[in-house]
Amino acid sequence: MDRQEQLRQEIFTKVHEYYRLVHQPTQDAEFIAGKSRINYAGRVFDEKEMFSLVDSALDFWLTSGRFEQEFQAKMACFLETAHVVTANSGSSANLLAVSALTSHKLGERRLKPGDEVVTVAAGFPTTVAPIVQHGLIPVFVDVELGTYNVNPDQLEVALSSRTRVVSLAHTLGVPFDVERVAAFARRHSLWFIEDNCDALGAKWNGKYTGTFGDFATFSFYPAHHITMGEGGAVTTADPLLKQLATSFRDWGRDCWCDPGQDNTCNRRFEWHFGSLPAGYDHKYVYSHLGYNLKLTEMQAAVGVAQMDKLPVFVEKRRQNWQHLYRGLKELEEYFILPEVPPQAEASPFGFVLTIRDGAPFDRQKVTAFLEQSRIQTRTVFAGNITRQPAFTDSGVPYRTVSELKNTDKVMTDTFWVGVYPGLSPLMLEYMLETFRQIPGKLS
Ligand SMILES: Cc1ncc(COP(=O)(O)O)c(C=O)c1O
């Protein structure tokens, strides 16, 4: 072993020692009911993530490199999809998907300001933000209680002569009827963007969500199924869409060299573009006005180690979800329990509950009680985004096809608690015990 490798190994040994001393969970031994906080989500890792991160630090490559390549390959293999374009967040991935569809390289199919995008108002803001940021008009359809996903019966009603895209998230890890939405998109020649940020590992009729749309997007923020701290990705089966997303991510350039590469196309000084001088350096030819949304090597290094744990994480989330479902069944007269369609295998992000009309308590009381009991709660993100100041105070143009009755109910009566793999059976039992106290204490 040469000196360099020997030093690396010594460093890894120390990292392992440090992991065991500082980070290794001993959760059951330490969990004190009512005192220890039960988070809605959190990063779950071991020494492997730390080795990988330190390995990348020792390379000191910093920008996308070998770890990013490995991450892309692992994710493509897991999803059985052709192209994975990494990005620095799920929000950036959503931005890239919409930006790519505005490219002039798509000819008549490119999106233009004023075009309409069918989506839902109950969800995360950055599924909707890039629509508005590109001068497109969001058209909101209602969701169903239980799955908190699009009501597919409203899709046809939402259509107009300007409809060009359907963009929907698999809310909190429960798939919407992705085949029906894909068929709707095909029937009307619409682009289909699947926001899969909350649903990595979910399936519809045996096929992974995130493989049905023209684009799918993913987030690797710590609350998600795997994490890089911050991070995201766009996936697609279409080589042109991959090229467009990559161009927008990398400053809008035409060149596709990886960082540190100079002449991947072997024609760096031979291209001829529009009114540019002949042979203008391809590295500085811009076919789009893009951004820089690239991932760093340290983020990818953590992602590579997390990918190996993904199947176990998904399984653990399912088990935790089932545990809560079985235990909360007895409170069904007060709460609408979450639903998973029979064609779906969820990859739960959280356990979602809606307080029924006429229940003797409201959400505010319930979530305050749970939080006091050290159980973290979350809303379904923006609730009804059209009621957020970003809409009401700024005159953003949008259309709705119905009253969004269920979306409003989600905004006032729905909340969720965690199912992430860091929860132990002891914690889940304490959560159930606390829930069981609600009718007695809050009625
Ligand atoms: C459905 C959905 N889309 C997009 C995002 C944005 O991801 P990020 O936080 O990585 O920007 C989130 C974040 O949780 C999300 O839940």
The ligand as an SDF file (V2000), in Angstrom:
LIG
                    3D

 16 16  0  0  0  0  0  0  0  0999 V2000
  -43.3380   17.7010   -3.6940 C   0  0  0  0  0  0  0  0  0  0  0  0
  -42.0850   18.4980   -3.5230 C   0  0  0  0  0  0  0  0  0  0  0  0
  -41.5130   19.0610   -4.5950 N   0  0  0  0  0  0  0  0  0  0  0  0
  -40.3900   19.7780   -4.4880 C   0  0  0  0  0  0  0  0  0  0  0  0
  -39.7540   19.9570   -3.2920 C   0  0  0  0  0  0  0  0  0  0  0  0
  -38.5180   20.7780   -3.2070 C   0  0  0  0  0  0  0  0  0  0  0  0
  -37.3710   20.0540   -2.8810 O   0  0  0  0  0  0  0  0  0  0  0  0
  -36.1060   20.7980   -2.2430 P   0  0  0  0  0  0  0  0  0  0  0  0
  -36.4010   21.0710   -0.8180 O   0  0  0  0  0  0  0  0  0  0  0  0
  -34.9880   19.8320   -2.4240 O   0  0  0  0  0  0  0  0  0  0  0  0
  -35.8860   22.0640   -3.0100 O   0  0  0  0  0  0  0  0  0  0  0  0
  -40.3090   19.3900   -2.1430 C   0  0  0  0  0  0  0  0  0  0  0  0
  -39.6450   19.5660   -0.8380 C   0  0  0  0  0  0  0  0  0  0  0  0
  -39.8910   18.9230    0.1440 O   0  0  0  0  0  0  0  0  0  0  0  0
  -41.5090   18.6450   -2.2640 C   0  0  0  0  0  0  0  0  0  0  0  0
  -42.0970   18.1000   -1.1730 O   0  0  0  0  0  0  0  0  0  0  0  0
  1  2  1  0
  2  3  1  0
  2 15  2  0
  3  4  2  0
  4  5  1  0
  5  6  1  0
  5 12  2  0
  6  7  1  0
  7  8  1  0
  8  9  2  0
  8 10  1  0
  8 11  1  0
 12 13  1  0
 12 15  1  0
 13 14  2  0
 15 16  1  0
M  END
$$$$
